[in-house]
Amino acid sequence: MLIAEDHDLYGDGVSLIVHELLPGAEIFRARDIQQSLILLSQQPSINLALVDLKMPDANGLDGISTIKSSYPTLTMVVISSLDFETNVRNIMNLGVNGFISKASAKAKMLSALDKILQGEIVVEPQLQPNQCIMLSTRQEQTLHFMAQGKTNKEIARALNISPHTAKEYVSKILELFDADNRTQAVQNAENKGLLLSRLTKY
């Protein structure tokens, strides 16, 4: 088994849980995506990977996608504090076998891992529809330009729309994310996993 987690304390905790579920498991530890790929190539006996979403070289979902595409038959579980529905759905769409929130209780994590090892696809906790914010393509583009610090005029030029329309898009995003200003909207979007390329490790 591979545990890819750059926070040693949490990685140690997951190792203890794994040993409780599978006393004889041989556990390999990695601190980033690159080291994970090296271990997977060197240790063909690894058949289960528990991977943190936000490691130094993860680059949003790219790291998860790279591991899964390189080892498509590997049973892979993503563990993350970003357990909002939008983010979880994007992760599950990569073809992983499960998602476990870091906020999950020990018993819940044990149960989820046991089900995954039996071949089930598991999301813990189950998705809550009210956590999901759906953006149109234009709204998503506007959000990313806001994250880059662009003004309404700059967003208008980039999207080839009028400044008035750009202002309306920005206002709608503030409303959707229940934000008083651009900075708060971007922060709320990051917290919901909608700007993964900008996220850094907690």
N, C-alpha and C positions, 0 to 999 in steps of 0.2 A: 504494500500500500504506500502511496505517496501523499504526504501532507505538504502542500505548498502554502506557506504563511510566513510573512516577514516579521510578525510580532511573536517573539519567542514564547511569551507567557501564554498567549492564546493557543499557539501551536502545541505547547506542552499539555494544555487542557484537552485539546482534541485528541492527542495521542493517548491520554488516560482513558478517554471515552471509548476510543477504538479498541484498546486492550481489554476493556470491560466487556465489549461486545464480541471481540475476536481475540481471546487470550494468546493465541499462537501467532498472531499477525506480525510479519516483519515490516517495520515502518521506515521509510526513507523520508528525509526532510529536505525541503528546498525553500529558499528565501525569495525567489523571483521566477519569472517564466523561463528565462534562459536556463537556469539551473534545473528546473523541472524537466525541460526537454532533454537535457544531457542525461539526467538520471533515468528517464524513460527509455532512452536509447541504450543505456548501459545495463539496465535491469529489466529485461523482457518479462520477468516474472510479475512485475507490477500490473495488477488488473483492476485497481481502484485508485482514483485520484480525488482528493479533497482539496479544492483550489480556492484560495481567497481571490476575490474579484480585484481588489485594489493593492497590487504590489508595485514596486518601483518601476518596472518595465512593462506593466500590463497594457498601457495605452488604451484605456477604456475596455472594450470587449475584444480587442484584437488578440490579446494573449490567450484568452479562453478559446477563441476561434482557432488560433494556431495549434494549440494542443489537440483540440478535438479533430481538426482536419488531418493532423499528422498521425493521430492514433484513433481512428474512427470506432474501433471496437472496444476501446477503453471505457470502463464505467467511470463516469466523471460527475462529481458533485461540486457545485459552486457554493461557497459559504461567504456571506456578506452581510454587512449592516444595512445595505441599500435594498430594503425589502419592499419597496413600493411596486405596485402592480406593473406599471410601465416598464420598469427596469427588469423585473423578474420575467416578464413575457419576452423581452428582447434576449435575455439569457437563455431561456428555455427554447427559443427558436433556433439556437445554435446546435441543438440536438443533444444537449447534456441530459444526464439521467435524473438530476434533481437539483433543488435549491433549498438551502437551509439558512435561515436568518441567524445571525450571531446572537440575536436576542432570545433565541429559543432556549427553553429549559432543557436541562440534561436529559430528562426522560423523553422529551419530544425529539431531541436529536438522536438518541439511541433508537427510538421507534422508527424514525425516518430512515436512518442508515440501514436498519434491519430490513425494511420494506424494499429499499433500493437494491440491496444485495439479493433479494428474492426476485428481482426483475421488474419491480414497479417503478413508475415515474412519480416522483414525490416532490411536492412543494410544501415547505414548512416555514411559516404558517400558511394556511390556505389564503389565496388572494382575496382581497377586499375590494370590490368594484369602486367604492368611493375614493380609493387611493389613486385612481387612474385619471390622468389629464390627457385628453386627446387633442393634438394640435394639427391644424391643416399644414400643408407643405409651406405655404407662405408664412404662417405663424412660426413654424419651426425654423425657417431661414431667418426670420426677424429675431427670434430668440438668440440664435447663434451670433448674429451681428451685434446684438445688445451685449452679449458676453465678451465680445471683442472691443467693446467700448465705443462703437460707432454711434454717431448722432443720427437724428431722424433724417436729415438731409443726405447723409452718407448712406443710410439704409435705403432711402428712396433711389439714389443713383445706382446702388448695387442691384436692386431688384427691378429697376426701370419702372418705377411707379412715382406718383406725385408725393411730395412731402406730407400733404394732408392724409393720404392713404397710409403712408408709413406711420404717421402719428396714431392713426386709428388702430393699426396692428399692434403698436407698442402698448396703447391703452388697454387693448383686449388682453394682452399677455399679463399686464399688471393685474387685471381683474381675475384672470384664470388662476394666477398664483397667489391671489389674495395679498398683493404687495403694494406698499405705499410709494416705492420708487424702483428704478431699474436695478440697483444693486441688490435689493431685497428679492426682486423677481428672479434674478440670475442665481442667487444663493438658494432660493426655494427650488428652482429647477435642478440645480446640482444635487440637492438633497433627495430629489425624486429620481435621480439617475438619468436625467434627460440631457445632461451635458457631460457625459462620461469622459470625453477627451480632455476636459479641463480639471478633472478631479485628481486630488493628491491624497495620499494615505492619511488617515486620521492619526 
